[in-house]
Amino acid sequence: MSWILILEQSLNGLQFGLMLFLLAAGLTLVFGIMDMINLAHGSLYMLGAFIASTLVQATGSFVAGVLLAIPATAAVGILLEVSVLRTLYARDHLSQVLATFALILIINELTRLAWGSDAALPMPQALSGPVELLPGLRYPAYRLVIIAVGILVALLLFILVTKTRVGMLVRAGASNREMALAMGVDIKTLFTLVFGAGAALCAVAGAMLAPLFAVQVGMGENILILAFVVIVIGGIGSIRGALVGAVLVGIVDTIGRAFLPILFGIFFQPRVASAAGPAIASVMIYLLMAVVLFFRPQGLFPARG
Amino acid sequence: MTSRMFVLALSLAVASGAQAASKVKVGFISTLSGPSAALGVDIRDGFQLAVKMNGGKLGGLPAEVLVGDDQFKPDVGRQIAEKYIRLDKVDFLTGFVFSNIMLAAVPVAFEARIIYVSPNAAPSPLAGKQCNPYFFVASWPNDAYHEAAGQHATNKGYKNAYLIAPNYQAGKDSLAGFKRYYKGNVAAEVYTQLGQLDYSAELAQVRAARPDALYIFLPGGMGINFIKQFVAAGLSTDIPLIVPGFGSDQDIIRPVGEAMLGLFDTAHWAIDFDNAANKRFVAAFEKEYKRLPSVFAAQGWDTAMLIDSGVRGVKGKIEDVEALRKALKAGKFESVRGSFKFNRNQFPIQNYYLRVVGKDSQGRLVNKTIGTVFKDHGDAYVQDCLMK
């Protein structure tokens, strides 16, 4: 084990965390402002990837395809909000979970009808190799781009939420919905807007991760669970919390997978270590969540005072 | 055959006292939806193509193939198997991709004395102690590809191999199979989560460990991701990657693309096999489905051909299960893999080959055969099988 390995793993954790943030940011706003549990958030992530794969092929350019996929997915999100989800805001959480779970199944099957069970989104040729960051540390160029995009989107979101009027309304809605409503904020339009923005962030994450992962039906379900862990750790409704939570989860998950088996190898027999290491590593993020909730039941940065 | 001629043939058969059936009914249950559907779809397409090329018949009898989707769920697979056997009275059962689903369903067939011909899954318990007269394997024993890969690593003189598999039973079995024939040192044996998509952490460990070969058993989407990320990390230039044959076939090549070039794998079949049966199969498959067949498609084809040979061997008298078993065991058909024979446990004894991903004359990515790893290779469990 060397410091280069530690550095590389930290970069991996950061990259994973930033992409989780893109998903969690939309999820936390929808949950925080609308008090709505939207399990279909992962479906928008999947749709973003499928739409991007089609548009990249149609335009012949990776950048153009991904940039076009963002408004397209946002449009799908807005359509979904106006047609189905709007009627669910007044219902209790159980109804929302049931209805949005049904949406997952419906969107999965519709996607299969439209695209088949998988699609290809190849990595741009120029970025498919490694970059030598330091002597002995070659890091995939594409993952560096993901980190850059993640930081850029996080900055944009930060400026949007803290410095603009729309952002102010969003924060007002997140911290006290009834009061914002009483003050004459058009919550209905705001909800639709926030939902569209959340879908756009999903598209960024889906399209950026697609060349690394497989674009396939059902890809949204696994990552959605992690996104929920992130917003619970970060505090529901808080963008800052989503960022900190996502990077924490990304790094803890990566470090756990990378170093726990080694650590176990020092203390236990190889057979035990190879069995226990991965098992413990996979529960590390849930341990993190439990610890955070024990000390701060509202999450790290609660949106409501 | 016109219907009148058919009736004539039937009445002749009845008159001669033989109990030839009027048709053969096959229940085909496979994983046809979800992320792992590509494998089941290829098996189904290969199977149905063979029936179609035979003029809709198996062994001279009109064939009726019932197709069911197990949805990657053992309970669903078993329910459909029960329906096909009890209600539809099928003569054969086949189709399952995954061992765990098949193991839940086959006891239904065994109890009803219905023969199950496996187009893919062939887990070790059914090869050894629990071997069954009604279980035939038209593909290869579960460990075989891994054993061949281990032998290949030994042949190459690799001294320090790094092994990665998902943390579940088949993952552990696969690495055990590899180690059975690999004589070098194992740098590390890493078990990842089943269904994991991001392998950046594992790849960083591989880079730090500097092994001289890397063997992965990561079926389906996991393998697609791993290979893409392995190439992007720049490791493909330093460390030779070895995978089992199904980890590097058309269903993986399509989504991964050029990154697959030069990848070594081991299998019992390749698209470029120079035998008449294979040439006919590959050409017909591409014409029918507008894509190249994978090893799964080849297994589906062979499964249909094996059933065809069995029904033909008993001259359509499929009611006589003992005679049918004998006819199947003779394995008298032109397999796309070339020659093979059945072992005592009704698992195949056959050759395994080293393949590498290259380009064919049309510039498409395909597996090319470059050598033989095992000749007439059986499995390690047959001595526990008491069946004769």
Interface residues (C-beta under 8 A of the other chain):
Chain A: M1 S2 I4 L5 E8 Q9 N12 Q15 F16 R112 S117 D118 A119 A120 P122 M123 S128 G129 P130 R138 Y139 P140 A141 Y142 R143 P211 L212 F213 A214 V215 Q216 V217 G218 M219 N222 I223 T254 R257 A258 P261 P270 S274 A275 P278 A279 S282
Chain B: S33 G34 P35 A37 A38 N167 E189 V190 Y191 T192 Q193 G195 L197 D198 S200 A201 E202 A204 Q205 R207 A208 G221 I224 N225 K228 Q229 V231 A232 A233 G234 R254 P255 G257 A259
